[in-house]
Structure formats: structure tokens, C-alpha cells
């Protein structure tokens, strides 16, 4: 459809390595976000997430915001803003092979934006 656009966001983070005494490091990426124009909204049911890299404990946060009513008087809403961030923590020791290993998380999120006016 000509009035649709696929938007891609990426979020990535990396930690310091786990120390020999088992101390683990964690890190959170900054938010990556986009807000579409006033005559566009995101179709929430089109969102996809691909994991590019992952090591250690990880968590992803994907949020929609800035909901607007797309058909006046119906209460039907869709968002104009999409944002993502990731968190990673270096792996546990033992095994000893995890000493110095960094936690990593990177994702790519795609969603379709559509014109509605």
C-alpha cells in the first residue's frame, strides 16, 4: 500500500566482563524512538523484533505512546510514537570460561506506519 511505511529502530548495549571473583556488570541502552507525523499512526499488530546479538542476562523494552483517536467519536486509537531500549548483564561465574565475558544485547524492531487522514 502506498500510504504505508516500515520504520526500523535498533537498540544495543554491552557491559564490562564478569570478574574472576564473580562480580557482574550491567548496562542499559539509551531509548531509541520515533514519532510519526500528525496524519500517521503505527499499526501495533505489525510489530516484529529480531535479536541481532545476545549474551548473558538480557531484557528488552518496547513501548508505544502518544495514542490518538483515528476515527472521531469511536474510541479507536493507535499510537504515533514507538520507542525501544535493551538491558544486558554479564554472564555468571562458574563456569570459569565466563571470566571476562561481556553481556551483550542488540535488537532490531520494525513496525508499519500508515496514513489515516
C-alpha positions in Angstrom: 0.0 0.0 0.0 1.4 3.4 -1.0 0.4 5.1 2.3 2.4 2.7 4.4 6.0 3.0 5.6 8.1 0.4 7.5 10.0 2.0 10.3 13.1 0.3 11.8 14.6 1.1 15.2 17.7 -0.6 16.8 18.9 -0.7 20.4 22.2 -2.1 21.6 24.3 -2.3 24.8 27.4 -4.0 26.0 28.7 -4.5 29.6 32.2 -4.9 31.0 33.3 -8.5 31.5 32.5 -10.6 34.6 35.4 -10.5 37.0 37.3 -13.5 38.4 35.6 -13.1 41.8 32.2 -13.3 40.0 31.2 -9.6 40.0 28.9 -9.0 37.1 28.3 -5.7 35.2 25.1 -4.5 33.7 24.2 -1.7 31.3 21.0 -0.2 29.7 21.0 1.4 26.2 19.5 4.8 25.7 16.0 5.0 24.3 15.7 4.9 20.6 12.4 6.4 19.5 10.4 7.8 16.6 7.2 9.8 16.4 5.4 9.8 13.0 3.7 12.8 11.5 0.3 14.1 12.7 -1.5 12.2 9.9 0.2 8.9 10.5 -0.1 6.2 13.2 1.7 2.9 13.9 -0.3 -0.3 13.3 0.6 -2.1 16.6 -0.2 -5.6 15.1 2.6 -5.3 12.6 5.5 -5.0 15.0 8.4 -7.5 14.7 11.5 -7.9 16.8 14.7 -9.6 15.7 17.6 -10.4 18.1 20.9 -9.4 16.5 23.1 -10.3 19.4 22.6 -11.7 22.9 24.9 -12.9 25.7 24.3 -13.0 29.5 21.0 -12.0 31.1 19.0 -9.6 28.9 15.8 -7.7 28.8 14.0 -5.7 26.0 11.5 -2.9 26.4 9.3 -2.0 23.5 6.6 0.7 24.1 4.0 2.6 22.1 2.8 6.0 23.2 1.1 9.2 22.0 -2.2 7.4 21.2 -4.7 9.4 19.1 -8.3 8.6 18.1 -8.2 7.7 14.4 -12.0 7.7 13.8 -13.5 10.6 15.8 -16.1 9.5 18.3 -15.3 5.8 18.1 -12.7 5.5 20.8 -10.5 3.6 18.3 -6.9 4.7 18.9 -3.5 4.0 17.6 0.0 5.2 18.6 2.2 7.8 17.0 5.3 7.1 19.0 7.4 3.9 19.2 10.4 3.5 21.5 12.8 0.7 22.5 15.7 0.0 24.8 17.6 -3.0 25.9 19.4 -4.1 29.1 22.2 -6.7 29.5 24.2 -8.2 32.4 27.4 -10.1 32.0 27.2 -13.9 32.5 27.5 -15.8 35.8 30.7 -17.5 37.0 31.0 -20.5 37.2 31.8 -21.7 34.6 35.3 -20.2 34.7 35.1 -19.7 30.9 32.7 -16.8 31.7 35.5 -14.7 33.3 36.0 -11.6 31.2 32.9 -12.3 29.1 30.8 -9.2 28.4 27.0 -9.1 28.4 25.5 -8.0 25.0 22.1 -7.3 23.7 21.1 -5.8 20.3 17.6 -5.9 18.7 16.0 -4.5 15.6 12.3 -3.6 15.8 10.2 -3.0 12.7 6.6 -1.6 12.6 4.4 -0.2 9.9 3.2 3.4 9.9 0.1 4.2 7.9 -1.5 7.5 6.9 -5.1 7.8 8.1 -6.1 11.3 7.1 
